[in-house]
């Protein structure tokens, strides 16, 4: 542990506030240095945390946190907050590590600290939560304010504006919104609002008016030039972003320099007094730079948003281990190949072109790619509108984020039976990203919908064929696939559509039937091989489809076997296993059964392989379940 650091004496915001004001700048310098050094050894979110150091430090120094509630949007920028609230030593690489089982989370979690007032993993939630907190304090007659800190990417989410509108209508006096404007979320921001915040007075009309005014007054006396400058300042106020927020009944303060500690402390102290006088709600607009203070991250904030280990001196990241291509990469390459032959195919992302692989599609087909910003609801309905005009939209959205657009999937796509393909990335366990990002719920929600086809590949080669299948299917179709590398199978050169609802018998057997879905298929085959060595004959079906279920293949196999085991990397309630059991019940098949799936609980961050083993989704777990059922000890 370094000697002589001010951070050594800070275990809580109260410790920070005990320091003289002139030492706050030094605290921010120490925080920035430690974030770079610690994350270089453990990996984690870097650029966004570096960009928020001064803002978070100034908020904790000025306001009475945790009595005053600080709610961070998403949580990418939360590392300074964690270090100032008693968790600095938990960043040590010698411990479990960030995002590892037993370690601290990448995002904010209520169970982790009394200073994490609201969990944050998805963007756009902070203002709604802070408004609820502020209102709750008001109902209970408690002192204190609620502070929502949101990025200019997060504020493009429709939910953020719903909250701003409601807070303004309530004239919520104990609410402060801090807009951290760095012109980025994860990928560069898109959309009219983000552009408006960034360009400010660069609009051509404003430039022309300024030029005309200077030309007109150029020959006038000096005092006229002085008044012209005053007029320009008035024009600047009229065209500032504050006009938008003032229209929502917020007092607007800014833009201010978000890395000037003296400016931030003075501004927040003034805002504190305004709130005490009942002048809320207030929005403070701070201009920051993502990756601030670490040159490689400033130069490429997208690359250094979420990082593995790296060299501090050079910024050089640890090389990727050689292995099979990722599912995401295979998806992108296949979509490009299909789009070469079909001009109706368009790609849609909700602020995640890099994460979903659609950045490659954009480079090849810039006119057929749309990034709608952090607006999953709009992404889905926009896709539905495109489909209604004969296009073939492919919306690539992480499983955890598609949840945010469920009503649109129901109402705008499925009820109207529109030809939209959902490429559902990060389906299943997501490792270090933890509870807020687990992809456990898409099968259960999507298979309940009319007209929807739900499929998952056993490996990267089958993903290619399934994408072609989904796009050619004249209605809603979802292809879900996991995070990370594929299995390493050869890729067939020719893409072939799979008949809708047709499963694949990979291994025949008489004693038990294992019906596996998606990335659990290969472990099921491995388990069957292990069981065969023990004299147990196991049939293995690659279901391919969770909807429709291949009853024509599965029912006869189940009739002749002693036991049926279903396997999926998904919540068990209403998921793939439930679909198989419903099919067997409808056919009147009575057989010992077991659903192997993710248990009914919140699953935190951790090693995905260890979690699969704990849930019985690895070969050993599948073999164990079959042995128990065939031996007669399983439940029916």
WOHUPE-V901151 format. One record per helix or strand. SS is the DSSP state (A for helix, B for strand). FROM is the first residue (numbers start at 1). TO is the last residue. Records with the same first field share a line. If there is no record, write none. Layout:
BEGIN
SS: FROM-TO + FROM-TO
END
This chain:
BEGIN
A: 6-9 + 13-17 + 21-42 + 47-51 + 53-62 + 79-91 + 126-140 + 154-156 + 158-170 + 192-202 + 204-217 + 222-238 + 242-247 + 261-276 + 295-299 + 327-341 + 353-356 + 358-364 + 366-368 + 376-388 + 399-414 + 431-433 + 435-437 + 442-446 + 460-472 + 518-533 + 551-560 + 576-586 + 608-614 + 619-630
B: 44-45 + 69-72 + 108-108 + 120-120 + 146-151 + 175-181 + 184-184 + 188-188 + 251-257 + 282-287 + 306-307 + 310-310 + 317-317 + 326-326 + 345-349 + 369-371 + 392-398 + 421-425 + 428-428 + 439-439 + 453-456 + 477-480 + 485-485 + 504-507 + 512-516 + 538-542 + 545-547 + 563-571 + 592-598
END
